[in-house]
């Protein structure tokens, strides 16, 4: 049987010749012209015309006897992980390749190979040979339209392929960051010496949205953020913060990294343009250059690694020209876009990215007892000993907490707030927290105001 892609063309050409024949205008030159176009001889064209005349004017080739793709063939091909020779041997012994009506004859290996290649697309064959990831590599992944700045962000966690020194031990740092899909700009990040959790997401989100110096020019609240199904991104505090900020948190299907291709490309760029040149790199070794083993004293300190990472982010945003941006840097693409930004005041942004403790805490005469520490409330709470408050805090950032009045029965009741933030009292001793806090990319900033009472340890 001819290729199905050529069959419509053959039918149209033969019908044209039959029309010329019926009107008496058909010549041999017409047959030669069609034969040259279809890549066959004039005799073949004449046989096609006889076939069409016998089938009401439509060329209908007789089906060839060929091997039919069966579940047994699929099972053998998949069981041997794409080894056609082994699959042919098993099918031959089981009698699945016998030619019907011809006892003692069977289909050849070449016939089986053509049958498999014709019946299974390259993606399915790759999946049977190497697994699901290989199958997905054969799928089409159309590119999204870039849109305007802050139309969509992409967020992800990246385990850095490097070991750094922290408190006389080697640790693997992780980075949580956000990138603008329109301009490829890295808007904010947080670095942790441990596996990232919701605290790193909240810290990096605050860092990405804030536009106060030195955060500018990037920032502002995006309309949508694409994330994977990581527990730290899908936690209730992160979802509540996104809802409060009016951001649509779009969770992508599992095992589809191409759905947030920008942040995945930045993850790869971090490895190839930064981490490979640092001591303590643990990724794949370069060809003909085995990865050396580093002693603890030769590793970078966590603080130094964080500083170098910030320098790399600055290079990416302000010095790295990207071909897809018409050879512009992300900063130039950001400044060229005049789309208005939805800015959020820094003190409101700080409160939005806090986690709320479920139970209330009693104010004692010496302060608030919370997570092994005693927090000294501001002077405005003198005379309120014995009352209960709701605590809002940032996980692993327990140097400061926010006190709010618990919700009352009257929905219109609002917690009272002081007109201005009280001065910070001196710190009191408390237990050292177990995990080091995430490190913001642009350095810490002090808040100018607060919507509630603050307590410091």
FIBA-392267 format. One record per residue (C-alpha): x, y, z. Coordinates in Angstrom, 2 decimals. Layout:
{u=X; v=Y; w=Z}
...
//
This chain:
{u=0.00; v=0.00; w=0.00}
{u=1.39; v=3.45; w=-0.83}
{u=2.19; v=5.94; w=1.88}
{u=-1.01; v=7.52; w=3.25}
{u=0.53; v=10.96; w=2.73}
{u=0.73; v=10.29; w=-1.04}
{u=-2.62; v=8.55; w=-1.44}
{u=-4.75; v=11.76; w=-1.67}
{u=-2.32; v=13.16; w=-4.23}
{u=-2.46; v=9.95; w=-6.29}
{u=-6.25; v=9.87; w=-6.20}
{u=-6.51; v=13.48; w=-7.35}
{u=-4.05; v=12.92; w=-10.24}
{u=-5.79; v=9.72; w=-11.43}
{u=-9.19; v=11.40; w=-11.25}
{u=-7.85; v=14.23; w=-13.40}
{u=-6.62; v=11.73; w=-16.02}
{u=-9.98; v=9.95; w=-16.01}
{u=-11.75; v=13.26; w=-16.59}
{u=-9.48; v=13.94; w=-19.57}
{u=-10.15; v=10.44; w=-20.87}
{u=-13.91; v=10.87; w=-20.65}
{u=-13.76; v=14.11; w=-22.64}
{u=-11.42; v=12.62; w=-25.22}
{u=-8.52; v=14.96; w=-24.48}
{u=-6.18; v=12.48; w=-22.76}
{u=-2.76; v=12.13; w=-24.37}
{u=0.33; v=10.11; w=-23.49}
{u=2.11; v=13.30; w=-22.55}
{u=-0.48; v=13.82; w=-19.82}
{u=0.29; v=10.34; w=-18.45}
{u=4.06; v=11.01; w=-18.59}
{u=3.62; v=14.28; w=-16.73}
{u=1.64; v=12.64; w=-13.91}
{u=4.07; v=9.69; w=-13.79}
{u=7.02; v=12.06; w=-13.32}
{u=5.20; v=13.88; w=-10.54}
{u=4.38; v=10.66; w=-8.68}
{u=7.75; v=9.03; w=-9.32}
{u=6.48; v=5.98; w=-11.22}
{u=6.20; v=4.69; w=-14.80}
{u=3.46; v=5.28; w=-17.37}
{u=2.39; v=1.62; w=-17.08}
{u=1.87; v=2.08; w=-13.37}
{u=-0.30; v=5.12; w=-14.07}
{u=-2.38; v=3.09; w=-16.52}
{u=-2.88; v=0.36; w=-13.89}
{u=-3.96; v=3.00; w=-11.41}
{u=-6.49; v=4.33; w=-13.96}
{u=-7.90; v=0.83; w=-14.48}
{u=-8.17; v=0.41; w=-10.71}
{u=-10.00; v=3.74; w=-10.36}
{u=-12.38; v=2.91; w=-13.19}
{u=-13.30; v=-0.32; w=-11.38}
{u=-13.97; v=1.54; w=-8.10}
{u=-16.23; v=4.34; w=-9.30}
{u=-13.48; v=6.74; w=-10.29}
{u=-11.53; v=6.56; w=-6.99}
{u=-8.12; v=4.94; w=-6.92}
{u=-8.33; v=2.21; w=-4.28}
{u=-5.10; v=0.19; w=-3.95}
{u=-5.39; v=-3.36; w=-2.74}
{u=-4.12; v=-3.80; w=0.83}
{u=-0.88; v=-5.65; w=1.14}
{u=-0.55; v=-8.62; w=3.42}
{u=1.48; v=-7.30; w=6.31}
{u=2.16; v=-8.13; w=9.94}
{u=-0.45; v=-6.70; w=12.28}
{u=0.76; v=-5.03; w=15.44}
{u=-0.67; v=-7.02; w=18.35}
{u=-0.52; v=-6.78; w=22.16}
{u=1.88; v=-9.74; w=22.10}
{u=4.35; v=-7.74; w=19.99}
{u=4.01; v=-4.73; w=22.30}
{u=4.56; v=-6.93; w=25.36}
{u=7.69; v=-8.55; w=23.90}
{u=9.13; v=-5.22; w=22.74}
{u=8.56; v=-3.61; w=26.13}
{u=9.78; v=-6.62; w=28.12}
{u=13.08; v=-6.57; w=26.26}
{u=13.35; v=-2.74; w=26.55}
{u=13.47; v=-2.11; w=22.82}
{u=15.72; v=-5.03; w=21.84}
{u=14.03; v=-6.09; w=18.59}
{u=16.24; v=-9.13; w=18.04}
{u=15.31; v=-10.57; w=21.44}
{u=11.66; v=-9.72; w=20.93}
{u=11.69; v=-11.39; w=17.49}
{u=13.21; v=-14.54; w=18.98}
{u=10.52; v=-14.79; w=21.68}
{u=7.68; v=-14.07; w=19.28}
{u=8.97; v=-16.63; w=16.82}
{u=9.16; v=-19.33; w=19.48}
{u=5.65; v=-18.49; w=20.72}
{u=4.22; v=-18.72; w=17.18}
{u=3.04; v=-15.10; w=17.00}
{u=4.86; v=-14.49; w=13.68}
{u=3.24; v=-17.30; w=11.64}
{u=1.84; v=-16.15; w=8.28}
{u=-1.91; v=-16.96; w=8.09}
{u=-2.81; v=-19.49; w=5.39}
{u=0.82; v=-20.46; w=4.78}
{u=1.79; v=-23.31; w=7.13}
{u=5.46; v=-23.46; w=8.03}
{u=6.17; v=-19.85; w=7.02}
{u=6.66; v=-16.88; w=9.30}
{u=7.35; v=-13.17; w=9.03}
{u=10.97; v=-12.06; w=8.89}
{u=12.84; v=-9.86; w=11.35}
{u=12.77; v=-6.97; w=8.86}
{u=8.96; v=-7.24; w=8.70}
{u=8.70; v=-7.14; w=12.48}
{u=10.99; v=-4.12; w=12.62}
{u=8.94; v=-2.24; w=10.01}
{u=5.76; v=-3.14; w=11.91}
{u=7.06; v=-1.75; w=15.19}
{u=8.48; v=1.43; w=13.65}
{u=5.24; v=2.02; w=11.75}
{u=2.95; v=1.36; w=14.74}
{u=4.82; v=3.09; w=17.59}
{u=5.83; v=6.74; w=17.54}
{u=9.38; v=7.69; w=18.65}
{u=8.17; v=8.91; w=22.03}
{u=6.46; v=5.63; w=22.87}
{u=9.52; v=3.65; w=21.79}
{u=11.79; v=5.86; w=23.89}
{u=9.50; v=5.38; w=26.89}
{u=9.57; v=1.60; w=26.55}
{u=13.37; v=1.66; w=26.28}
{u=14.42; v=4.25; w=28.86}
{u=11.34; v=5.13; w=30.90}
{u=8.90; v=7.99; w=31.33}
{u=11.48; v=10.79; w=31.25}
{u=12.71; v=9.60; w=27.84}
{u=9.16; v=9.50; w=26.55}
{u=8.47; v=13.04; w=27.72}
{u=11.62; v=14.25; w=25.96}
{u=9.92; v=13.47; w=22.63}
{u=6.84; v=15.56; w=23.40}
{u=6.16; v=18.99; w=21.93}
{u=6.61; v=21.91; w=24.32}
{u=5.34; v=25.12; w=22.71}
{u=6.78; v=28.33; w=24.14}
{u=4.55; v=30.69; w=26.06}
{u=4.09; v=34.27; w=25.03}
{u=6.23; v=36.54; w=27.17}
{u=3.56; v=39.11; w=27.90}
{u=4.27; v=42.12; w=30.11}
{u=6.40; v=42.41; w=33.21}
{u=4.82; v=40.93; w=36.33}
{u=2.17; v=39.12; w=34.30}
{u=3.62; v=35.83; w=35.53}
{u=6.47; v=34.71; w=37.75}
{u=8.03; v=31.29; w=38.15}
{u=9.35; v=29.99; w=41.46}
{u=11.49; v=27.02; w=42.36}
{u=13.96; v=25.52; w=44.84}
{u=17.46; v=24.67; w=43.66}
{u=19.80; v=22.35; w=45.52}
{u=23.20; v=23.84; w=44.80}
{u=25.78; v=21.27; w=43.66}
{u=28.38; v=22.43; w=46.13}
{u=29.49; v=21.89; w=49.72}
{u=30.19; v=24.90; w=51.94}
{u=31.47; v=25.32; w=55.49}
{u=29.15; v=26.27; w=58.34}
{u=29.99; v=25.83; w=62.04}
{u=32.89; v=23.45; w=61.27}
{u=30.77; v=21.12; w=59.16}
{u=30.05; v=20.78; w=55.47}
{u=26.51; v=21.57; w=54.32}
{u=24.73; v=21.80; w=50.99}
{u=23.06; v=25.20; w=50.44}
{u=19.69; v=25.62; w=48.77}
{u=18.30; v=28.65; w=47.00}
{u=14.63; v=29.61; w=46.64}
{u=14.04; v=32.25; w=44.00}
{u=11.50; v=33.91; w=41.73}
{u=11.93; v=35.02; w=38.11}
{u=9.77; v=37.22; w=35.89}
{u=8.68; v=35.32; w=32.77}
{u=8.57; v=38.43; w=30.58}
{u=12.05; v=39.84; w=31.26}
{u=13.98; v=36.81; w=32.65}
{u=14.84; v=38.91; w=35.71}
{u=15.54; v=37.24; w=39.06}
{u=13.35; v=39.37; w=41.32}
{u=14.31; v=37.89; w=44.68}
{u=15.74; v=34.88; w=46.47}
{u=16.64; v=33.35; w=49.81}
{u=19.56; v=31.04; w=50.59}
{u=19.38; v=28.37; w=53.30}
{u=22.03; v=25.92; w=54.53}
{u=19.32; v=23.28; w=54.90}
{u=16.47; v=21.91; w=52.85}
{u=14.15; v=24.87; w=52.17}
{u=10.77; v=25.10; w=53.88}
{u=7.94; v=27.59; w=53.94}
{u=10.10; v=30.16; w=55.74}
{u=12.43; v=30.38; w=52.73}
{u=9.42; v=30.84; w=50.44}
{u=8.03; v=33.68; w=52.57}
{u=11.41; v=35.41; w=52.94}
{u=12.18; v=35.19; w=49.23}
{u=8.65; v=36.34; w=48.34}
{u=9.05; v=39.41; w=50.51}
{u=12.43; v=40.04; w=48.91}
{u=11.03; v=39.68; w=45.39}
{u=7.96; v=41.92; w=45.79}
{u=9.58; v=44.76; w=47.75}
{u=10.85; v=47.65; w=45.62}
{u=12.53; v=49.68; w=48.34}
{u=16.25; v=50.24; w=47.81}
{u=18.32; v=48.24; w=47.17}
{u=15.57; v=45.96; w=45.74}
{u=14.65; v=48.22; w=42.82}
{u=14.08; v=48.25; w=39.91}
{u=12.53; v=44.77; w=40.11}
{u=9.54; v=43.92; w=42.24}
{u=5.88; v=44.62; w=42.68}
{u=3.14; v=42.03; w=43.09}
{u=2.70; v=39.73; w=40.05}
{u=-0.65; v=38.59; w=38.73}
{u=0.26; v=34.89; w=38.67}
{u=3.02; v=32.64; w=40.00}
{u=3.76; v=29.18; w=38.60}
{u=5.14; v=26.62; w=41.02}
{u=5.59; v=22.88; w=41.18}
{u=3.99; v=20.64; w=43.79}
{u=6.62; v=21.16; w=46.49}
{u=5.24; v=21.08; w=50.03}
{u=6.96; v=24.33; w=50.96}
{u=5.26; v=26.20; w=48.10}
{u=1.86; v=24.57; w=48.67}
{u=1.77; v=25.04; w=52.46}
{u=-1.14; v=26.84; w=54.08}
{u=0.90; v=29.92; w=55.21}
{u=2.23; v=30.46; w=51.69}
{u=-1.24; v=30.04; w=50.18}
{u=-2.67; v=32.50; w=52.72}
{u=0.06; v=35.05; w=51.92}
{u=-0.58; v=34.71; w=48.19}
{u=-4.32; v=35.17; w=48.69}
{u=-3.78; v=38.23; w=50.86}
{u=-1.51; v=39.75; w=48.21}
{u=-4.00; v=39.00; w=45.43}
{u=-1.65; v=36.64; w=43.60}
{u=-2.95; v=33.63; w=41.68}
{u=-0.81; v=30.66; w=42.76}
{u=-0.87; v=28.19; w=39.87}
{u=0.34; v=24.69; w=40.76}
{u=1.69; v=22.85; w=37.72}
{u=1.16; v=19.15; w=37.00}
{u=3.86; v=16.81; w=38.32}
{u=6.89; v=15.80; w=36.25}
{u=6.53; v=18.67; w=33.79}
{u=9.53; v=20.97; w=34.32}
{u=9.00; v=22.51; w=30.88}
{u=5.86; v=24.20; w=32.23}
{u=8.20; v=26.58; w=34.12}
{u=11.05; v=26.49; w=31.68}
{u=12.52; v=29.89; w=32.60}
{u=13.35; v=29.04; w=36.20}
{u=14.65; v=25.62; w=35.14}
{u=16.94; v=27.33; w=32.62}
{u=18.20; v=29.64; w=35.37}
{u=18.90; v=26.59; w=37.56}
{u=21.05; v=25.10; w=34.80}
{u=22.78; v=28.42; w=34.12}
{u=23.69; v=28.67; w=37.81}
{u=25.52; v=25.34; w=37.59}
{u=27.35; v=25.91; w=34.31}
{u=28.26; v=29.59; w=34.75}
{u=28.90; v=29.80; w=38.48}
{u=29.00; v=26.65; w=40.62}
{u=31.41; v=24.67; w=38.45}
{u=34.21; v=27.12; w=39.10}
{u=33.91; v=27.11; w=42.91}
{u=35.74; v=24.84; w=45.36}
{u=33.55; v=22.10; w=46.77}
{u=31.57; v=21.57; w=43.57}
{u=29.80; v=18.19; w=43.73}
{u=28.12; v=18.06; w=40.33}
{u=29.20; v=15.94; w=37.35}
{u=32.91; v=16.25; w=36.70}
{u=34.18; v=17.79; w=33.49}
{u=35.62; v=15.49; w=30.83}
{u=39.30; v=14.64; w=31.39}
{u=39.21; v=16.63; w=34.62}
{u=38.09; v=14.53; w=37.60}
{u=36.50; v=16.41; w=40.44}
{u=39.04; v=16.94; w=43.25}
{u=38.19; v=16.13; w=46.86}
{u=38.20; v=19.22; w=49.06}
{u=39.02; v=19.30; w=52.75}
{u=36.74; v=21.18; w=55.12}
{u=39.13; v=24.12; w=55.49}
{u=39.27; v=24.49; w=51.69}
{u=35.52; v=24.95; w=51.34}
{u=33.87; v=28.33; w=51.07}
{u=32.11; v=29.64; w=54.13}
{u=28.33; v=29.87; w=53.88}
{u=28.48; v=33.66; w=54.13}
{u=31.08; v=33.91; w=51.36}
{u=29.09; v=31.56; w=49.13}
{u=25.97; v=33.68; w=49.68}
{u=27.92; v=36.82; w=48.75}
{u=29.20; v=35.22; w=45.54}
{u=25.69; v=34.05; w=44.67}
{u=24.36; v=37.60; w=45.06}
{u=27.12; v=38.81; w=42.76}
{u=26.10; v=36.21; w=40.17}
{u=22.44; v=37.30; w=40.39}
{u=23.56; v=40.90; w=39.86}
{u=25.53; v=39.80; w=36.78}
{u=22.51; v=37.90; w=35.45}
{u=20.15; v=40.86; w=35.89}
{u=22.38; v=43.74; w=34.80}
{u=25.21; v=42.40; w=32.61}
{u=23.98; v=39.19; w=30.97}
{u=22.59; v=39.87; w=27.48}
{u=19.96; v=37.28; w=26.42}
{u=19.29; v=36.48; w=22.78}
{u=15.54; v=35.96; w=23.37}
{u=15.38; v=39.52; w=24.73}
{u=16.95; v=40.91; w=21.51}
{u=20.42; v=40.93; w=23.10}
{u=19.25; v=42.98; w=26.07}
{u=19.85; v=42.37; w=29.74}
{u=16.87; v=41.60; w=32.04}
{u=17.27; v=45.06; w=33.60}
{u=17.08; v=46.74; w=30.17}
{u=14.03; v=44.69; w=29.22}
{u=12.39; v=45.59; w=32.55}
{u=13.02; v=49.32; w=32.11}
{u=11.78; v=49.22; w=28.50}
{u=8.40; v=47.87; w=29.66}
{u=6.15; v=50.69; w=30.84}
{u=3.49; v=48.42; w=32.35}
{u=2.37; v=49.90; w=35.72}
{u=3.53; v=47.95; w=38.76}
{u=1.33; v=47.08; w=41.73}
{u=3.51; v=48.06; w=44.65}
{u=2.75; v=47.02; w=48.23}
{u=3.94; v=49.05; w=51.23}
{u=6.82; v=47.36; w=52.96}
{u=5.17; v=47.20; w=56.39}
{u=2.01; v=45.67; w=54.89}
{u=4.12; v=43.26; w=52.86}
{u=5.93; v=42.23; w=56.02}
{u=2.65; v=41.37; w=57.75}
{u=1.31; v=39.50; w=54.72}
{u=4.28; v=37.14; w=54.75}
{u=3.97; v=36.14; w=58.41}
{u=2.65; v=32.86; w=59.71}
{u=-0.13; v=32.87; w=62.29}
{u=0.06; v=30.62; w=65.35}
{u=-3.19; v=28.74; w=65.83}
{u=-3.52; v=29.14; w=69.59}
{u=-3.40; v=32.31; w=71.67}
{u=-0.70; v=33.22; w=74.21}
{u=-1.13; v=34.91; w=77.57}
{u=0.79; v=38.08; w=78.37}
{u=2.78; v=37.51; w=81.56}
{u=4.36; v=40.11; w=83.71}
{u=7.77; v=39.37; w=82.18}
{u=6.52; v=39.19; w=78.57}
{u=5.25; v=36.66; w=76.04}
{u=6.57; v=33.09; w=76.33}
{u=6.89; v=31.68; w=72.80}
{u=8.97; v=28.79; w=71.42}
{u=11.41; v=28.68; w=74.32}
{u=12.01; v=32.43; w=74.42}
{u=10.61; v=35.36; w=76.40}
{u=9.63; v=38.35; w=74.28}
{u=9.41; v=41.80; w=75.83}
{u=6.28; v=43.65; w=74.59}
{u=6.25; v=47.41; w=73.91}
{u=5.46; v=49.86; w=76.68}
{u=2.00; v=50.48; w=75.19}
{u=0.90; v=47.11; w=76.59}
{u=1.52; v=48.07; w=80.22}
{u=-1.56; v=47.18; w=82.23}
{u=-2.61; v=44.37; w=79.85}
{u=-1.05; v=41.46; w=81.76}
{u=-3.34; v=38.44; w=81.67}
{u=-4.81; v=39.14; w=78.22}
{u=-4.40; v=36.69; w=75.37}
{u=-2.93; v=37.54; w=71.97}
{u=-2.48; v=35.88; w=68.60}
{u=1.15; v=35.65; w=67.52}
{u=2.27; v=36.12; w=63.96}
{u=5.88; v=35.31; w=63.13}
{u=8.28; v=34.24; w=60.42}
{u=9.57; v=30.68; w=60.90}
{u=13.25; v=30.53; w=61.94}
{u=13.25; v=34.34; w=62.16}
{u=12.28; v=34.57; w=65.81}
{u=14.08; v=37.80; w=66.63}
{u=10.71; v=39.57; w=66.37}
{u=7.04; v=38.59; w=66.59}
{u=3.77; v=40.45; w=66.01}
{u=0.98; v=40.53; w=68.61}
{u=-2.62; v=40.79; w=67.45}
{u=-5.88; v=40.69; w=69.34}
{u=-7.77; v=37.40; w=68.84}
{u=-10.86; v=37.56; w=66.59}
{u=-14.01; v=38.64; w=68.43}
{u=-17.60; v=37.62; w=67.96}
{u=-18.41; v=40.94; w=66.34}
{u=-17.12; v=40.73; w=62.78}
{u=-16.82; v=44.50; w=62.61}
{u=-14.43; v=44.62; w=65.57}
{u=-10.86; v=45.36; w=64.55}
{u=-7.70; v=44.98; w=66.61}
{u=-6.47; v=48.22; w=68.03}
{u=-3.18; v=49.43; w=66.62}
{u=-0.89; v=52.06; w=68.11}
{u=-0.49; v=55.23; w=66.06}
{u=3.25; v=54.74; w=65.75}
{u=5.61; v=51.84; w=66.40}
{u=7.17; v=51.92; w=69.88}
{u=10.95; v=51.91; w=70.29}
{u=12.59; v=48.51; w=70.47}
{u=13.55; v=47.45; w=74.03}
{u=16.86; v=45.73; w=74.72}
{u=17.04; v=42.05; w=73.81}
{u=16.62; v=39.34; w=76.42}
{u=18.39; v=36.01; w=76.42}
{u=16.60; v=33.01; w=74.94}
{u=17.35; v=29.60; w=73.51}
{u=19.29; v=29.52; w=70.26}
{u=17.13; v=28.44; w=67.32}
{u=18.03; v=25.15; w=65.71}
{u=18.11; v=26.13; w=62.03}
{u=19.94; v=29.15; w=60.60}
{u=17.59; v=31.62; w=58.95}
{u=17.36; v=32.14; w=55.17}
{u=19.49; v=34.93; w=53.79}
{u=17.73; v=37.56; w=51.68}
{u=19.39; v=38.42; w=48.40}
{u=19.58; v=42.16; w=48.90}
{u=20.31; v=42.26; w=52.63}
{u=17.96; v=42.91; w=55.54}
{u=15.99; v=46.14; w=55.92}
{u=14.30; v=47.56; w=58.97}
{u=10.57; v=48.22; w=58.92}
{u=9.28; v=51.74; w=59.23}
{u=5.86; v=50.85; w=60.60}
{u=3.65; v=48.03; w=61.80}
{u=-0.01; v=47.15; w=61.86}
{u=0.25; v=45.51; w=65.29}
{u=2.30; v=45.48; w=68.46}
{u=5.79; v=44.10; w=68.13}
{u=7.68; v=42.10; w=70.68}
{u=11.37; v=41.36; w=70.64}
{u=13.22; v=38.72; w=72.60}
//
